[in-house]
Amino acid sequence: MGLFHIRLGPNKVSYIGLVQPLLDAFKLLSKQVLTPSYSNKLVYNLSPMLALVLSVFVWAFSFTVISFSSGCISLLMFFCVGSFMIFSVLIAGWSSNSKYSLIGSLRSIAQSISYESVFTTLLVCVLLLVSSFSLKSFNYQSSMFFVSFFPLWFICSLAETHRAPFDFSESESELVSGFNTEYSGAYFAFIFLSEYSILLFSSILMVWLFFGYMVPIRYLVLIFFSLLMTFIFI
């Protein structure tokens, strides 16, 4: 990203800036966490932790991490957890007691809910064709017919993960930074870790659902296509 944007700073650390993400993480985790005086402190501190825990919990349904958890209802659980993640954004904007954070969270929630209905409908259509809620069933039952859903699915995934051109929740020109305006230090890192964790999982899920027939058991091929999809997202 530093090379794309011709950013002189991130390209100078070590070899072409490969150590920059580690240094960014160290910087954020070592900074002091500032809590606004008039915020709801309990909810304010809980929100970024909730976002991170839910985003990591989603990975429990992935066949690549914990194989035994990909049971017969793994995608149904993905629906539940994915829908619940909106609350972390809502309480983050509300508990900050800042009008900018509140407006940013409302914009983000309105976008997520509107696209989640289409996103869920598409996934239900695919599930009806496969007749299973298990991620493992897509390994051998996926077909070329699913690819017709792919363009709309890709657009909905962009909106769900708040990537351009659907990055309304981070409208820096008018909202400073959206719902996470008042967060700093480790809490800021938690919010963005959860965002990029969901981005990576969405890429893997997309490849597994629509191109499962191309990667029957070869996990290296799956990882390659997932990273390629993430690259396109960013």
C-alpha positions, 0 to 999 in steps of 0.5 A: 500500500505504501508503494501504491500511494508513493508514501515515502515513510513506510517504504524505508523501514528495512527491506521495502518496508516489510517491518513497518506493520510490526513497528506500527503494532508495537507503537499502538500497543505501547501507547497510552489509552486515553478515555474521554472524560464524559464517555460511558467508560465501561461500554467504551472500554468493552467495545473494541475488545468485543469487536476483536473477540467476535472477529476471532470467533468467526475464524473458529468456523473456518476449516483451515483453523479448527477442522472439527468446528466446521460442523453441520451448522457452521455457516448458520453460526457465521450468520449469527456472529456476523450480525452481532458484530454491528453492536460493537460499532454501535456502542463504540460510537454511542459510548464515546459521547462525541457527535462525530463518533455517533454519526460515523457509527450510524452511517456504518450501521445503516450501510452494514444492515442494508447490504447484509440483507442482500449478502444473506439472501445470496448465501441462502441461495447458494445454501439451497443449491448445496443443501447444507450449512457446512463449509466442508460440503462446498469442497466437492459440491460447488459448481460453476453455476455459483459463479453467477452470484460472484459479482453481487457477492463481491460488491456486498463483501466490499460494503460489509468490510467497509472498503472503498467505495463503501468506506463511509464509516471512515469518511476522513474528510467530514467525519475525521475517522468515523465511529473510532474517532475517540479511540487510541493506542491498543483500542485503535489497534483492536478495531483495525485488527478485527476489520482486517481479520474479517477481510481475510475471512471474507476472502477465504469464504468467497474462494471456498464458496465459489471456487471450491471445485478448483481447490479440492484439498490443496490448501496452498492453492486456497491460500494463494487465491484468498490472498489474491482476493484480499489484494483486490479488496485493498 
